[in-house]
Amino acid sequence: MMRVLTAAQDDAVRWDRFLDGQPSASNYHRWGWRRVVESSFSWPTYYLLAEEDGAVRGVLPLVWQKSWMFGSFLSSMPFFNFGGVVAETPAAERALVEEAVRLAQQLNADHLELRHRHDCRLPLPVKTGKVAVVRQVCADPEQLLRSLDKKVRADVRKSQKAGFIAEFGGDEFLEDFYRVFAINMRDLGTPVYSRSFFHEIRRVFPDDTWICRVRLGHETVAAAFLSGFRQTLEVPWAASIHKYLPLKPNMFLYWNLLCFAGQKGCQMFDFGRSTVGSGTHKFKMQWGGEEVPMYWHYWVRGGAGLPEVNPHNPKYRLAIWAWQKLPVWVTRRIGPPIVRCLP
């Protein structure tokens, strides 16, 4: 019979071994992200494992966040683009979702959020306003350049004449990345993750993560944090300094990221998620990307409306405006305790 248990450390190997054979598994289903979340944010995790006759049939990683600011909720996976159920059979999928709902009720959570990149047709309300943008890459920069739209090629060439230098590395570039990232997040009016969060990702996944920095002279003007999984390189976090935008450092950055992905032998480059129709979405689509729909399924306590814990919610407008006025050093100090409460 199918049973669902909460996986322990002893289950880590068979958890990841199961994912190896599942095409629908994402980077963020891997066991290592549990260590990242627990170490960086101190939230309880519940890694549900469906088992039948001693064999793993499905998995569902969950994180419980609770704060007076944003309420209590269970998510798979918060902070990242994907999560949700990975299952071999409908029976395993159903058992995992039912156990997740039961757990949400037991924890008195306001809602349960499951972030899927495929429509698994769960009997739950779903949001489809976000997409990932991906495109194929190759090892030949000239072929890659020819595949771009004429205007994008012109912007890339303009950026190449500005004197930028792109460098790829690891922990030695972390402070440069974080400085640019913190400035950009302040300008957006969004609390910034802690520097230690990115350091922890590098510690847990040293062979699958890279940092790119773009310098103009001695100053880093753009940077990105990269994560690889299977044949895909993803850029979950990237930023550039606003005053340099006329020189196109963001175009120079992403062009070099695409080339780096091809040189690493990747087949796909993932630009990360964005809201359909937003400026970020348009920027990513101009690179010849394709949309991958995202299906965020919800169970909500008492049948209330779907949660809107995001910057587009009008009730956060004043807070965003005030945040944009703060000195960056202040946001670096008070941002991490706030952002750990956001999904």
Residue pairs with C-beta under 8 A, 6 or more apart in sequence:
1 52
2 50
2 51
2 52
2 57
2 91
2 92
2 95
3 50
3 51
3 52
3 95
4 48
4 49
4 50
4 51
4 95
4 96
4 99
5 48
5 49
5 51
6 46
6 47
6 48
6 49
7 15
7 47
7 48
7 49
7 59
11 47
11 49
12 31
14 56
15 31
15 47
15 49
15 56
15 59
16 30
16 31
17 56
18 56
18 59
18 86
19 25
19 29
19 30
19 59
19 86
22 86
22 88
24 86
24 117
24 118
25 86
26 81
26 82
26 83
26 117
26 229
27 33
27 80
27 82
27 227
27 228
27 229
27 232
27 234
28 61
28 77
28 80
28 81
28 82
28 83
29 59
29 61
29 77
29 82
29 83
29 86
30 229
31 47
32 204
32 205
33 61
33 77
33 80
33 204
34 45
34 47
34 61
35 200
35 204
36 197
36 200
36 201
36 204
37 43
37 45
37 63
37 77
37 78
37 79
38 45
39 200
40 193
40 194
40 196
40 197
40 200
40 340
41 65
41 79
41 197
41 340
42 340
43 63
43 64
43 65
43 340
44 63
44 64
45 61
45 62
45 63
45 64
46 61
46 62
46 63
46 64
46 74
46 103
47 59
47 60
47 61
47 62
48 59
48 60
48 61
48 62
48 96
48 99
48 100
48 103
49 56
49 58
49 59
50 56
50 57
50 58
50 59
50 60
50 87
50 92
50 95
50 96
51 57
52 91
52 92
57 87
57 88
57 89
57 91
57 92
58 85
58 86
58 87
58 88
58 89
58 92
58 93
58 95
58 96
59 85
59 86
59 87
59 96
60 76
60 84
60 85
60 86
60 96
60 97
60 99
60 100
60 114
61 76
61 77
61 83
62 74
62 75
62 76
62 100
62 103
63 74
63 75
63 76
63 77
63 78
64 72
64 73
64 74
64 107
64 109
65 72
65 73
65 74
65 75
65 78
65 340
65 341
65 342
65 343
66 72
66 73
66 109
67 341
69 338
69 341
70 309
70 341
70 342
71 110
71 307
71 309
72 107
72 108
72 109
72 110
73 109
73 110
73 111
73 112
73 113
73 307
73 309
73 343
74 100
74 103
74 104
74 107
74 109
74 111
74 112
74 113
75 83
75 112
75 113
75 114
75 115
75 343
76 83
76 84
76 85
76 100
76 113
76 114
76 115
77 83
77 115
78 113
78 342
78 343
79 193
79 343
80 115
80 236
81 115
81 117
81 132
81 234
81 236
81 272
81 273
81 294
82 115
82 116
82 117
82 294
83 114
83 115
83 116
84 114
84 115
84 116
84 117
84 120
84 297
85 93
85 96
85 97
85 114
85 116
85 120
85 122
87 93
87 96
93 120
93 122
97 114
97 122
97 124
100 112
100 114
100 299
101 112
101 299
104 111
104 112
104 299
104 301
105 301
109 301
110 300
110 301
110 304
110 307
111 298
111 299
111 300
111 301
111 304
111 306
111 307
112 298
112 299
112 300
113 296
113 297
113 298
113 307
113 343
114 122
114 124
114 296
114 297
114 298
115 294
115 296
116 294
116 295
116 296
116 297
117 132
117 292
117 293
117 294
117 295
118 295
119 126
119 293
119 295
120 295
120 297
122 297
124 297
124 298
124 299
125 297
125 298
125 300
125 306
126 295
126 296
126 297
126 298
127 295
127 296
127 298
127 306
128 293
128 294
128 295
128 296
129 275
129 276
130 273
130 274
130 275
130 276
130 294
130 296
131 273
131 274
131 276
131 281
131 291
131 292
131 293
131 294
132 270
132 271
132 272
132 273
132 291
132 292
132 294
133 270
133 271
133 272
133 274
133 281
133 284
133 285
133 287
133 289
133 290
133 291
133 292
134 232
134 268
134 269
134 270
134 271
134 289
134 290
134 292
135 258
135 268
135 269
135 271
135 287
135 288
135 289
135 290
136 267
136 268
136 269
137 144
137 233
137 258
137 261
137 262
137 266
137 267
137 268
137 269
138 144
138 262
139 262
139 263
139 265
140 262
141 259
141 262
144 258
144 259
144 262
145 153
145 156
147 288
148 156
148 287
148 288
149 286
149 288
151 286
152 251
152 286
152 287
152 288
155 248
155 251
156 248
156 251
156 252
156 255
158 247
158 248
158 251
159 247
159 248
159 249
159 251
159 252
159 255
160 252
160 255
162 216
162 247
162 248
162 249
162 252
163 216
163 217
164 214
164 215
164 216
164 221
164 222
164 247
164 249
164 252
165 214
165 215
165 216
166 212
166 213
166 214
166 252
166 253
166 256
167 173
167 212
167 213
167 214
167 215
168 210
168 211
168 212
168 260
169 210
169 211
169 213
170 202
170 206
170 209
170 210
170 211
171 199
171 202
171 211
173 211
173 212
173 213
173 223
174 195
174 198
174 199
174 202
174 211
175 195
176 211
176 213
176 220
176 223
177 198
177 211
177 213
177 220
177 223
177 224
177 225
178 195
178 198
179 220
180 213
180 220
180 221
180 222
180 223
180 239
180 240
180 241
181 192
181 223
181 225
181 237
181 239
182 192
182 328
182 331
182 332
182 335
183 239
183 241
183 328
184 239
184 240
184 241
184 242
185 191
185 192
185 239
185 331
185 335
186 192
186 323
186 324
186 326
186 328
186 331
187 242
187 324
188 311
188 320
188 324
189 311
189 319
189 320
189 321
189 323
189 324
190 311
190 320
190 323
190 339
191 323
191 331
191 334
191 335
191 336
191 338
191 339
191 342
192 331
192 332
192 335
192 336
192 339
193 335
193 336
193 339
194 335
194 336
195 332
197 336
198 225
198 237
201 209
201 225
201 227
202 209
205 227
208 227
208 228
208 229
209 225
209 226
209 227
209 228
210 225
210 226
210 228
210 260
211 223
211 224
211 225
211 226
212 223
212 224
212 226
212 253
212 256
212 257
212 260
213 220
213 222
213 223
214 220
214 221
214 222
214 223
214 240
214 249
214 252
214 253
214 256
215 221
216 244
216 247
216 249
221 240
221 241
221 244
221 249
222 238
222 239
222 240
222 241
222 244
222 249
222 250
222 252
222 253
223 238
223 239
223 240
223 253
224 235
224 237
224 238
224 239
224 253
224 257
225 235
225 236
225 237
225 238
226 233
226 234
226 235
226 257
226 260
227 233
227 234
227 235
227 236
228 234
228 264
228 266
231 265
231 266
231 267
231 268
232 266
232 267
232 268
232 269
232 270
233 257
233 260
233 261
233 264
233 266
233 268
233 269
233 270
234 269
234 270
234 272
235 254
235 257
235 269
235 270
235 271
235 272
236 272
237 272
238 250
238 253
238 254
238 257
238 272
240 249
240 250
240 253
241 249
250 283
254 271
254 287
257 269
258 269
258 287
261 268
261 269
271 284
271 287
271 289
272 284
273 294
274 280
274 281
274 284
275 281
275 312
276 291
285 291
298 306
298 307
300 306
300 307
309 342
309 343
311 320
323 331
